[in-house]
Amino acid sequence: MNVNTEKMTAEIDLKKNATYIVKDGVLKEVPKPEDGYGAQIINWQAGKPCHGKLERTFKF
């Protein structure tokens, strides 16, 4: 196992409500449901996020 001691950092706005994925050193924001209600489902393969599913629900 090789350990890379190089440190990578990113800056995000903590006032913004969001979900983020880091894959291969790249930070990506996960889309949110349009109406604000729903679920973000993230699938993993070999220890990395590979697919995402966005489910939308609504309130009465």
C-alpha positions in Angstrom: 0.0 0.0 0.0 1.4 3.3 -1.0 0.6 6.3 1.1 0.6 9.7 -0.6 1.5 12.4 1.9 0.6 15.2 -0.5 -2.4 17.2 1.0 -5.2 18.4 -1.2 -7.7 20.9 0.2 -10.9 22.5 -1.0 -13.0 25.4 0.3 -16.7 25.2 0.6 -19.4 27.6 1.8 -20.7 26.3 5.1 -23.7 28.5 4.9 -25.0 26.6 1.9 -27.0 23.4 2.5 -25.6 20.8 0.2 -24.2 17.3 -0.2 -20.8 16.7 -1.7 -18.9 13.8 -3.1 -15.2 13.5 -3.4 -14.1 11.1 -6.1 -10.5 10.8 -7.2 -9.6 14.1 -5.6 -12.4 16.0 -7.3 -15.2 17.7 -5.2 -18.6 17.6 -6.8 -21.9 18.9 -5.4 -24.8 16.3 -5.5 -27.9 17.7 -7.2 -30.8 18.3 -4.8 -34.5 17.7 -5.5 -36.1 20.6 -7.3 -38.9 21.1 -4.8 -36.7 20.6 -1.8 -38.2 17.3 -0.8 -36.8 13.9 -1.7 -33.7 11.7 -1.3 -30.2 11.4 -2.7 -29.1 7.8 -3.0 -25.4 7.2 -3.7 -24.1 3.8 -4.8 -20.5 2.7 -4.1 -18.3 0.3 -6.0 -14.7 -0.7 -5.0 -14.7 2.0 -2.3 -15.7 4.8 -4.6 -19.0 6.5 -5.4 -20.1 5.4 -8.8 -23.8 6.2 -9.3 -26.4 8.5 -7.8 -30.1 8.5 -7.8 -32.3 11.5 -7.1 -35.8 10.8 -5.8 -38.4 13.5 -5.6 -41.3 13.6 -3.2 -44.0 16.2 -2.5 -45.9 17.5 0.5 -49.6 18.0 0.7 
